[in-house]
Amino acid sequence: MTIDSRWDQSAMVERMSSDFGRRYPLAFWEFFESQVRPRTGDAPAIADLGCGAGLLLQELSSRLPDATLRGIDVSRAMLANARELDYAAATPTFTLHDLNHAPYPVEDASLDLCISANVTCFLDNPLVLFAEVRRMLRPGGVYLLFDWKRQTLPAYVEGRGGFGNDPAALMSLQPYHNRFTLDEWRWLLAEGGFDLVGEAHPRTSHVALAGAPR
């Protein structure tokens, strides 16, 4: 079973589109500009792994108009939305692929920046993704992990605005959102062959880690 079949993809696209600013607040972009962008160069090749509805790539297109962008996702509905967005620069290349399975459809040493945002916690084995990131990055490249960190269930529910009208969906997501502690994310990144070169906590529920391949 893949993420594509677990939840109503159309509803997820609508939710992602409506609250992008909350999910990627100013503190996230301050971290990106200070800790990540200086390592990418002026015209980087960037892959958003698990790009979802394409909104992060759309923002990156505005911030880095000379970048070459590509998105990979397992959801046809998400990719369909991403392809329809307006981009400040060239439209990214999009590929349907399940990140649980290597190799990813990207050439060796072809990227300056890999991003996985709110997706790695869903993978069967995050080390598969980390190995592929190391393969795809050029020397001097950087990996940006932005993901959920473990909270208590009451804190998680409060942060999600309560159970709302869909308690089943909330409770099916929380085991993934609450899967790894901060220390466990750091450990996984190190086990995956990365040196930690930047860290921030743009949201109470999330951590942003920048890693340089060893």
Short mmCIF file of the C-alpha atoms (twelve columns), coordinates in Angstrom:
data_MODEL
# 
_entry.id   MODEL 
# 
loop_
_atom_site.group_PDB 
_atom_site.id 
_atom_site.type_symbol 
_atom_site.label_atom_id 
_atom_site.label_alt_id 
_atom_site.label_comp_id 
_atom_site.label_asym_id 
_atom_site.label_seq_id 
_atom_site.Cartn_x 
_atom_site.Cartn_y 
_atom_site.Cartn_z 
_atom_site.pdbx_PDB_model_num 
ATOM 1   C CA . MET A 1   0.000   0.000  0.000   1 
ATOM 2   C CA . THR A 2   1.293   3.490  -0.847  1 
ATOM 3   C CA . ILE A 3   0.450   6.967  0.386   1 
ATOM 4   C CA . ASP A 4   -1.492  7.432  -2.860  1 
ATOM 5   C CA . SER A 5   -4.142  4.987  -1.666  1 
ATOM 6   C CA . ARG A 6   -4.347  5.770  2.060   1 
ATOM 7   C CA . TRP A 7   -6.252  9.055  2.034   1 
ATOM 8   C CA . ASP A 8   -8.508  11.185 -0.143  1 
ATOM 9   C CA . GLN A 9   -5.947  12.863 -2.379  1 
ATOM 10  C CA . SER A 10  -8.256  15.611 -3.653  1 
ATOM 11  C CA . ALA A 11  -8.999  16.687 -0.088  1 
ATOM 12  C CA . MET A 12  -5.289  16.662 0.742   1 
ATOM 13  C CA . VAL A 13  -4.505  18.877 -2.266  1 
ATOM 14  C CA . GLU A 14  -7.156  21.360 -1.154  1 
ATOM 15  C CA . ARG A 15  -5.861  21.369 2.426   1 
ATOM 16  C CA . MET A 16  -2.242  21.847 1.367   1 
ATOM 17  C CA . SER A 17  -3.181  24.724 -0.920  1 
ATOM 18  C CA . SER A 18  -5.215  26.510 1.747   1 
ATOM 19  C CA . ASP A 19  -2.620  26.471 4.543   1 
ATOM 20  C CA . PHE A 20  0.751   26.634 2.797   1 
ATOM 21  C CA . GLY A 21  1.757   29.757 4.710   1 
ATOM 22  C CA . ARG A 22  1.139   28.088 8.059   1 
ATOM 23  C CA . ARG A 23  3.026   24.946 7.078   1 
ATOM 24  C CA . TYR A 24  6.021   26.927 5.762   1 
ATOM 25  C CA . PRO A 25  6.205   30.001 8.016   1 
ATOM 26  C CA . LEU A 26  8.694   32.845 7.871   1 
ATOM 27  C CA . ALA A 27  11.050  31.003 10.238  1 
ATOM 28  C CA . PHE A 28  11.373  28.188 7.714   1 
ATOM 29  C CA . TRP A 29  12.407  30.598 4.959   1 
ATOM 30  C CA . GLU A 30  14.817  32.409 7.254   1 
ATOM 31  C CA . PHE A 31  16.509  29.068 7.884   1 
ATOM 32  C CA . PHE A 32  16.496  28.289 4.179   1 
ATOM 33  C CA . GLU A 33  18.061  31.617 3.236   1 
ATOM 34  C CA . SER A 34  20.738  31.537 5.956   1 
ATOM 35  C CA . GLN A 35  21.695  27.848 6.182   1 
ATOM 36  C CA . VAL A 36  20.710  26.222 2.893   1 
ATOM 37  C CA . ARG A 37  20.735  28.690 0.032   1 
ATOM 38  C CA . PRO A 38  24.390  29.755 0.508   1 
ATOM 39  C CA . ARG A 39  25.335  26.145 -0.329  1 
ATOM 40  C CA . THR A 40  23.266  25.893 -3.514  1 
ATOM 41  C CA . GLY A 41  24.815  28.469 -5.849  1 
ATOM 42  C CA . ASP A 42  22.871  30.912 -8.020  1 
ATOM 43  C CA . ALA A 43  21.440  28.419 -10.514 1 
ATOM 44  C CA . PRO A 44  21.022  25.176 -8.589  1 
ATOM 45  C CA . ALA A 45  19.444  21.936 -9.685  1 
ATOM 46  C CA . ILE A 46  16.844  21.097 -7.022  1 
ATOM 47  C CA . ALA A 47  14.625  18.065 -6.445  1 
ATOM 48  C CA . ASP A 48  11.648  18.112 -4.104  1 
ATOM 49  C CA . LEU A 49  11.217  14.489 -3.048  1 
ATOM 50  C CA . GLY A 50  7.569   13.937 -2.244  1 
ATOM 51  C CA . CYS A 51  6.647   17.266 -3.823  1 
ATOM 52  C CA . GLY A 52  2.925   16.850 -3.230  1 
ATOM 53  C CA . ALA A 53  0.774   19.564 -4.768  1 
ATOM 54  C CA . GLY A 54  3.840   21.517 -5.985  1 
ATOM 55  C CA . LEU A 55  3.467   24.523 -3.695  1 
ATOM 56  C CA . LEU A 56  7.000   24.368 -2.287  1 
ATOM 57  C CA . LEU A 57  8.419   24.187 -5.806  1 
ATOM 58  C CA . GLN A 58  6.284   27.165 -6.765  1 
ATOM 59  C CA . GLU A 59  7.784   29.197 -3.917  1 
ATOM 60  C CA . LEU A 60  11.308  28.045 -4.789  1 
ATOM 61  C CA . SER A 61  10.718  29.122 -8.385  1 
ATOM 62  C CA . SER A 62  10.035  32.636 -7.127  1 
ATOM 63  C CA . ARG A 63  13.032  32.718 -4.807  1 
ATOM 64  C CA . LEU A 64  15.481  31.031 -7.200  1 
ATOM 65  C CA . PRO A 65  14.363  31.950 -10.724 1 
ATOM 66  C CA . ASP A 66  17.497  30.487 -12.310 1 
ATOM 67  C CA . ALA A 67  17.078  27.097 -10.635 1 
ATOM 68  C CA . THR A 68  16.250  23.901 -12.465 1 
ATOM 69  C CA . LEU A 69  13.443  22.269 -10.510 1 
ATOM 70  C CA . ARG A 70  12.003  18.788 -10.452 1 
ATOM 71  C CA . GLY A 71  9.376   17.112 -8.322  1 
ATOM 72  C CA . ILE A 72  8.819   13.453 -7.523  1 
ATOM 73  C CA . ASP A 73  5.699   12.088 -5.873  1 
ATOM 74  C CA . VAL A 74  3.668   8.882  -5.591  1 
ATOM 75  C CA . SER A 75  0.302   10.634 -6.002  1 
ATOM 76  C CA . ARG A 76  -1.136  11.266 -9.449  1 
ATOM 77  C CA . ALA A 77  -3.615  13.761 -7.975  1 
ATOM 78  C CA . MET A 78  -0.831  15.765 -6.348  1 
ATOM 79  C CA . LEU A 79  1.271   15.829 -9.520  1 
ATOM 80  C CA . ALA A 80  -1.724  16.871 -11.608 1 
ATOM 81  C CA . ASN A 81  -2.186  19.883 -9.327  1 
ATOM 82  C CA . ALA A 82  1.545   20.681 -9.413  1 
ATOM 83  C CA . ARG A 83  1.606   20.718 -13.202 1 
ATOM 84  C CA . GLU A 84  -1.237  23.256 -13.311 1 
ATOM 85  C CA . LEU A 85  0.418   25.839 -11.054 1 
ATOM 86  C CA . ASP A 86  1.956   29.044 -12.338 1 
ATOM 87  C CA . TYR A 87  5.715   29.254 -11.805 1 
ATOM 88  C CA . ALA A 88  7.912   32.349 -11.781 1 
ATOM 89  C CA . ALA A 89  10.478  30.599 -13.968 1 
ATOM 90  C CA . ALA A 90  10.459  27.416 -16.045 1 
ATOM 91  C CA . THR A 91  7.894   24.781 -15.081 1 
ATOM 92  C CA . PRO A 92  9.515   21.987 -13.074 1 
ATOM 93  C CA . THR A 93  9.845   18.456 -14.376 1 
ATOM 94  C CA . PHE A 94  7.542   16.047 -12.566 1 
ATOM 95  C CA . THR A 95  7.872   12.278 -12.163 1 
ATOM 96  C CA . LEU A 96  5.585   9.673  -10.618 1 
ATOM 97  C CA . HIS A 97  7.602   7.437  -8.295  1 
ATOM 98  C CA . ASP A 98  7.263   5.736  -4.901  1 
ATOM 99  C CA . LEU A 99  10.111  6.952  -2.691  1 
ATOM 100 C CA . ASN A 100 10.125  3.646  -0.844  1 
ATOM 101 C CA . HIS A 101 11.786  2.091  -3.874  1 
ATOM 102 C CA . ALA A 102 15.313  2.826  -5.126  1 
ATOM 103 C CA . PRO A 103 16.719  3.874  -7.462  1 
ATOM 104 C CA . TYR A 104 14.926  7.159  -7.896  1 
ATOM 105 C CA . PRO A 105 14.594  8.456  -11.489 1 
ATOM 106 C CA . VAL A 106 17.422  11.000 -11.140 1 
ATOM 107 C CA . GLU A 107 20.976  10.784 -12.467 1 
ATOM 108 C CA . ASP A 108 24.002  10.369 -10.194 1 
ATOM 109 C CA . ALA A 109 25.639  13.581 -8.940  1 
ATOM 110 C CA . SER A 110 23.144  15.789 -10.788 1 
ATOM 111 C CA . LEU A 111 21.620  17.899 -8.003  1 
ATOM 112 C CA . ASP A 112 22.757  20.738 -5.775  1 
ATOM 113 C CA . LEU A 113 19.870  20.489 -3.326  1 
ATOM 114 C CA . CYS A 114 17.471  17.717 -2.341  1 
ATOM 115 C CA . ILE A 115 14.466  18.513 -0.192  1 
ATOM 116 C CA . SER A 116 12.086  16.179 1.588   1 
ATOM 117 C CA . ALA A 117 9.361   18.052 3.425   1 
ATOM 118 C CA . ASN A 118 6.677   16.313 5.474   1 
ATOM 119 C CA . VAL A 119 7.263   13.041 3.658   1 
ATOM 120 C CA . THR A 120 10.200  11.118 5.134   1 
ATOM 121 C CA . CYS A 121 8.209   10.159 8.227   1 
ATOM 122 C CA . PHE A 122 5.850   8.186  5.966   1 
ATOM 123 C CA . LEU A 123 8.539   6.053  4.324   1 
ATOM 124 C CA . ASP A 124 9.062   2.415  5.267   1 
ATOM 125 C CA . ASN A 125 12.809  3.036  5.707   1 
ATOM 126 C CA . PRO A 126 14.119  6.631  5.627   1 
ATOM 127 C CA . LEU A 127 17.651  5.321  5.078   1 
ATOM 128 C CA . VAL A 128 16.629  4.337  1.544   1 
ATOM 129 C CA . LEU A 129 15.858  7.983  0.806   1 
ATOM 130 C CA . PHE A 130 19.072  9.166  2.463   1 
ATOM 131 C CA . ALA A 131 21.174  6.790  0.361   1 
ATOM 132 C CA . GLU A 132 19.487  8.018  -2.805  1 
ATOM 133 C CA . VAL A 133 20.020  11.651 -1.801  1 
ATOM 134 C CA . ARG A 134 23.733  11.003 -1.353  1 
ATOM 135 C CA . ARG A 135 23.851  9.367  -4.779  1 
ATOM 136 C CA . MET A 136 22.017  12.226 -6.498  1 
ATOM 137 C CA . LEU A 137 23.850  15.156 -4.898  1 
ATOM 138 C CA . ARG A 138 26.876  16.724 -6.502  1 
ATOM 139 C CA . PRO A 139 29.996  17.341 -4.394  1 
ATOM 140 C CA . GLY A 140 29.195  20.256 -2.135  1 
ATOM 141 C CA . GLY A 141 25.453  19.636 -2.390  1 
ATOM 142 C CA . VAL A 142 23.069  19.861 0.543   1 
ATOM 143 C CA . TYR A 143 20.023  17.972 1.783   1 
ATOM 144 C CA . LEU A 144 17.144  19.730 3.553   1 
ATOM 145 C CA . LEU A 145 14.905  17.604 5.764   1 
ATOM 146 C CA . PHE A 146 11.775  19.323 7.092   1 
ATOM 147 C CA . ASP A 147 9.496   16.989 8.999   1 
ATOM 148 C CA . TRP A 148 7.356   16.238 12.006  1 
ATOM 149 C CA . LYS A 149 8.981   15.483 15.345  1 
ATOM 150 C CA . ARG A 150 7.348   13.416 18.063  1 
ATOM 151 C CA . GLN A 151 4.892   15.125 20.408  1 
ATOM 152 C CA . THR A 152 2.448   13.915 22.998  1 
ATOM 153 C CA . LEU A 153 -0.917  13.029 21.534  1 
ATOM 154 C CA . PRO A 154 -2.717  15.923 23.309  1 
ATOM 155 C CA . ALA A 155 -0.144  18.401 21.959  1 
ATOM 156 C CA . TYR A 156 -0.514  16.960 18.478  1 
ATOM 157 C CA . VAL A 157 -4.310  17.167 18.565  1 
ATOM 158 C CA . GLU A 158 -4.217  20.723 19.902  1 
ATOM 159 C CA . GLY A 159 -1.761  21.746 17.196  1 
ATOM 160 C CA . ARG A 160 -4.000  20.270 14.530  1 
ATOM 161 C CA . GLY A 161 -6.936  22.327 15.737  1 
ATOM 162 C CA . GLY A 162 -8.732  19.494 17.480  1 
ATOM 163 C CA . PHE A 163 -10.383 16.524 15.843  1 
ATOM 164 C CA . GLY A 164 -12.632 18.653 13.648  1 
ATOM 165 C CA . ASN A 165 -14.962 16.754 11.357  1 
ATOM 166 C CA . ASP A 166 -12.618 13.903 10.508  1 
ATOM 167 C CA . PRO A 167 -11.203 12.218 13.619  1 
ATOM 168 C CA . ALA A 168 -10.420 9.013  11.694  1 
ATOM 169 C CA . ALA A 169 -8.117  10.860 9.302   1 
ATOM 170 C CA . LEU A 170 -6.368  12.657 12.160  1 
ATOM 171 C CA . MET A 171 -5.741  9.481  14.098  1 
ATOM 172 C CA . SER A 172 -4.503  7.643  11.018  1 
ATOM 173 C CA . LEU A 173 -1.923  10.358 10.367  1 
ATOM 174 C CA . GLN A 174 -0.589  10.895 13.880  1 
ATOM 175 C CA . PRO A 175 1.493   7.667  14.103  1 
ATOM 176 C CA . TYR A 176 3.532   8.946  11.154  1 
ATOM 177 C CA . HIS A 177 3.681   12.535 12.368  1 
ATOM 178 C CA . ASN A 178 4.760   11.321 15.819  1 
ATOM 179 C CA . ARG A 179 7.155   8.660  14.589  1 
ATOM 180 C CA . PHE A 180 10.616  10.124 15.360  1 
ATOM 181 C CA . THR A 181 11.983  12.316 18.127  1 
ATOM 182 C CA . LEU A 182 14.396  15.141 17.369  1 
ATOM 183 C CA . ASP A 183 17.342  13.046 18.559  1 
ATOM 184 C CA . GLU A 184 16.182  10.162 16.400  1 
ATOM 185 C CA . TRP A 185 16.053  12.392 13.315  1 
ATOM 186 C CA . ARG A 186 19.601  13.537 14.032  1 
ATOM 187 C CA . TRP A 187 20.705  9.929  14.498  1 
ATOM 188 C CA . LEU A 188 19.033  8.809  11.277  1 
ATOM 189 C CA . LEU A 189 20.683  11.620 9.336   1 
ATOM 190 C CA . ALA A 190 24.087  10.606 10.686  1 
ATOM 191 C CA . GLU A 191 23.414  6.929  9.961   1 
ATOM 192 C CA . GLY A 192 22.458  7.964  6.444   1 
ATOM 193 C CA . GLY A 193 25.905  9.470  5.864   1 
ATOM 194 C CA . PHE A 194 25.307  13.171 6.508   1 
ATOM 195 C CA . ASP A 195 26.987  15.738 8.715   1 
ATOM 196 C CA . LEU A 196 24.519  18.115 10.321  1 
ATOM 197 C CA . VAL A 197 25.309  21.644 9.083   1 
ATOM 198 C CA . GLY A 198 22.146  23.487 10.133  1 
ATOM 199 C CA . GLU A 199 19.126  23.092 12.379  1 
ATOM 200 C CA . ALA A 200 16.004  25.105 13.111  1 
ATOM 201 C CA . HIS A 201 12.547  24.631 14.596  1 
ATOM 202 C CA . PRO A 202 10.231  26.741 12.432  1 
ATOM 203 C CA . ARG A 203 7.140   25.159 13.987  1 
ATOM 204 C CA . THR A 204 6.630   23.614 17.411  1 
ATOM 205 C CA . SER A 205 5.760   20.352 15.693  1 
ATOM 206 C CA . HIS A 206 8.597   20.356 13.142  1 
ATOM 207 C CA . VAL A 207 12.352  20.320 12.726  1 
ATOM 208 C CA . ALA A 208 14.447  21.526 9.799   1 
ATOM 209 C CA . LEU A 209 17.819  19.858 9.365   1 
ATOM 210 C CA . ALA A 210 20.431  20.616 6.724   1 
ATOM 211 C CA . GLY A 211 22.875  17.813 5.965   1 
ATOM 212 C CA . ALA A 212 26.087  17.637 3.960   1 
ATOM 213 C CA . PRO A 213 27.079  14.213 2.596   1 
ATOM 214 C CA . ARG A 214 30.263  12.799 4.039   1 
# 
